[in-house]
Every structure is written in C-alpha cells, then in structure tokens.
Amino acid sequence: MIKNIVLDMGNVLMDYNPKIPLDLFFESDEDKALILKELFNGPEWIKGDLGEIKNEERYYGVSTRVPKRLHDQLKQCVDGWTVCMKPINEAKEFVQYVKDKGYKIYVLSNACNAFYEYFPRFHQLNYFDGIVVSSDIHMVKPDLKIYQYFLDKYDLSANECLFVDDRKENIEAALQLGMHGHVFKNDFDQVKTIYGL
C-alpha cells in the first residue's frame, strides 16, 4: 500500500527549462546552442549536482571551452539560470491534495547548492516530510545508492513509496529497489487515477 509520495523537483514540481535563460542572456542561435552544450549538458553540470563544485564555480570550467567574447554573458547565465525555476501548473495543488489525503510527501532531486535559493519559490522546505538533494550527499539519480540513502534516512519501506520523476532511467532505478514509479508527463490527474490517490 502506498503511504509516501516521493517527488522529483525539476520538471515535476518546478519548470527546469534552459531555453529561458539562454534566450535571456544570449542572442544568436549558435551561441545558445554552444552554451546549452557546454553549460547545461557539460561536465560541470553533473559536478554541481554531485556537490563537487558550487553553482557559481561552473563558470570556470565552461569558460575554457567557449569564446572569450561570451564570458560576461556566460557568467550572467551561470549566476542567473534559475530564473526559469518556477512552479509547474497544478504542482502545488497536487502536493496539497496528497498531503490532505494523509500521504507523507518527500522530494528526491538531483540539484546543486542553488536548490535552497530557488526551491522556496515552490514551497517552504518544512512543508515536506523530508528532502534529499544530491549535492548534499554526493550521489545522483539514477545511482541506486541515492534511493537507498533516501529510504534509510527516513526509515521508509520501498513498496510503500511512489516515486514520480520525468526521467525514465530514474524511475527504472527506483523500481529495482521495489518502489512504485511513474514517469511524469505533466499528468497529475493520471498519477491520482493510476495509483488510487
């Protein structure tokens, strides 16, 4: 029986959309494509999520791979990319709905240290029964160790947890540990219906 709803943050609770900061800080499509590749899909992004570097430190590695003419804009983008992190439609309503139904609610997210700056736009941290952020513990999804850490930290049974994440590989990892899992496609009503919430 499901007792705990475990939610990813990016693209489940908050809209992680690099296009927004790219459009804000860069003009040409060529420059946007380069920064998307080197910043948002580059090695420093994972290092930030692993807590090996702080968000602002991503600039130094990425700057070695992009033209000097873009360095000022790159710095602005590194410091300001969180402009895109806004609550997803119906996310707050869903979280309140399951809370009112008596479920415990948790967040399990790959995120850098900036999480604690932008996540309060969604809700106060103490609203949730627990939060695990990858950069705090130097593990990222879909590594099975982060799921086990989460379950152990809050003394939860895997088969009593429903994990909702937008990435299939993250759900597959949760299933391996015996959790229920739903690949989220902006379908909160489906989540309620399928799992009888």
Secondary structure by P-SEA (a helix, b strand, c coil): cccbbbbbcccccccccaaaaaaaccccaaaaaaaaacccccaaaaaaaaccccccaaaaaaaacccccaaaaaaaaaaccccccccccaaaaaaaaaaaabbbbbbbcccccccccccccccccccccccccccccccccccaaaaaaaaaaaccccccbbbbbccaaaaaaaaaabbbbbbccccaaaaaaaacc
